[in-house]
Amino acid sequence: MIALIQTIVMALDIYWWIIIASAIFSWLYAFNVVNSRNQFVGSVGNMLYRLTEPALRPIRRFMPDLGGIDISPIILLLILFFIRQFLVTTVWSWVVAGG
């Protein structure tokens, strides 16, 4: 059971960095820092979009319009942090105690 919890925590940590990479990439793309016509840049952007959009879309539906500011990645990072801390503190101690 501990190996399962560690695997889930590792997957959450990897997804955490994917969300951060997606946010940074969207800023670089929006400010024309990266070449939008480059095939590699387009592939990376498409991959990051496909990995993060299914989790961000439901959050964006419930968020009010903030005038061009998208805080849904921050909300998702807070949710991932809560899930990770819950697994590490509560579930881990329950498993170790034999409950």
PAVOVO-857646 format. One record per residue (C-alpha): residue number from 1; residue in three letters; x, y, z. Coordinates in pm, whole numbers, m for minus. Layout:
{NUM; ALA; {X; Y; Z}};
...
//
This chain:
{1; MET; {0; 0; 0}};
{2; ILE; {290; 233; 74}};
{3; ALA; {429; 177; m276}};
{4; LEU; {92; 276; m423}};
{5; ILE; {83; 597; m220}};
{6; GLN; {440; 680; m322}};
{7; THR; {353; 619; m689}};
{8; ILE; {49; 846; m668}};
{9; VAL; {252; 1117; m496}};
{10; MET; {520; 1092; m766}};
{11; ALA; {255; 1119; m1040}};
{12; LEU; {110; 1427; m867}};
{13; ASP; {458; 1581; m847}};
{14; ILE; {520; 1520; m1218}};
{15; TYR; {181; 1668; m1309}};
{16; TRP; {263; 1968; m1085}};
{17; TRP; {567; 2044; m1302}};
{18; ILE; {370; 1987; m1623}};
{19; ILE; {119; 2252; m1513}};
{20; ILE; {399; 2497; m1432}};
{21; ALA; {566; 2427; m1768}};
{22; SER; {234; 2483; m1945}};
{23; ALA; {180; 2818; m1774}};
{24; ILE; {533; 2934; m1854}};
{25; PHE; {499; 2816; m2215}};
{26; SER; {170; 3003; m2255}};
{27; TRP; {338; 3325; m2136}};
{28; LEU; {632; 3273; m2373}};
{29; TYR; {392; 3204; m2659}};
{30; ALA; {170; 3503; m2578}};
{31; PHE; {463; 3746; m2569}};
{32; ASN; {621; 3604; m2888}};
{33; VAL; {935; 3489; m2709}};
{34; VAL; {918; 3153; m2883}};
{35; ASN; {869; 3111; m3257}};
{36; SER; {507; 3009; m3302}};
{37; ARG; {575; 2881; m3656}};
{38; ASN; {839; 2633; m3540}};
{39; GLN; {710; 2275; m3559}};
{40; PHE; {885; 2168; m3237}};
{41; VAL; {741; 2463; m3044}};
{42; GLY; {396; 2378; m3178}};
{43; SER; {436; 2014; m3076}};
{44; VAL; {544; 2106; m2724}};
{45; GLY; {257; 2351; m2689}};
{46; ASN; {7; 2098; m2818}};
{47; MET; {137; 1831; m2580}};
{48; LEU; {119; 2065; m2279}};
{49; TYR; {m230; 2177; m2380}};
{50; ARG; {m354; 1819; m2414}};
{51; LEU; {m204; 1720; m2078}};
{52; THR; {m340; 2014; m1879}};
{53; GLU; {m664; 2118; m2045}};
{54; PRO; {m880; 1826; m1919}};
{55; ALA; {m799; 1926; m1560}};
{56; LEU; {m816; 2301; m1616}};
{57; ARG; {m1141; 2312; m1818}};
{58; PRO; {m1377; 2230; m1525}};
{59; ILE; {m1205; 2490; m1308}};
{60; ARG; {m1238; 2754; m1582}};
{61; ARG; {m1611; 2685; m1609}};
{62; PHE; {m1666; 2786; m1247}};
{63; MET; {m1419; 3075; m1234}};
{64; PRO; {m1550; 3425; m1299}};
{65; ASP; {m1401; 3628; m1583}};
{66; LEU; {m1105; 3818; m1442}};
{67; GLY; {m1034; 4023; m1752}};
{68; GLY; {m776; 3811; m1928}};
{69; ILE; {m608; 3676; m1617}};
{70; ASP; {m629; 3299; m1593}};
{71; ILE; {m577; 3174; m1238}};
{72; SER; {m706; 2823; m1304}};
{73; PRO; {m351; 2676; m1299}};
{74; ILE; {m302; 2822; m951}};
{75; ILE; {m631; 2670; m835}};
{76; LEU; {m531; 2334; m982}};
{77; LEU; {m190; 2351; m813}};
{78; LEU; {m363; 2419; m479}};
{79; ILE; {m592; 2120; m533}};
{80; LEU; {m294; 1897; m620}};
{81; PHE; {m110; 2025; m312}};
{82; PHE; {m409; 1941; m91}};
{83; ILE; {m440; 1590; m237}};
{84; ARG; {m66; 1529; m198}};
{85; GLN; {m61; 1651; 162}};
{86; PHE; {m369; 1443; 243}};
{87; LEU; {m201; 1132; 104}};
{88; VAL; {130; 1198; 277}};
{89; THR; {m7; 1291; 618}};
{90; THR; {m343; 1123; 669}};
{91; VAL; {m346; 817; 445}};
{92; TRP; {23; 737; 498}};
{93; SER; {m11; 744; 880}};
{94; TRP; {m328; 537; 857}};
{95; VAL; {m150; 273; 647}};
{96; VAL; {160; 269; 868}};
{97; ALA; {m53; 236; 1182}};
{98; GLY; {m227; m63; 1027}};
{99; GLY; {m571; 97; 1030}};
//
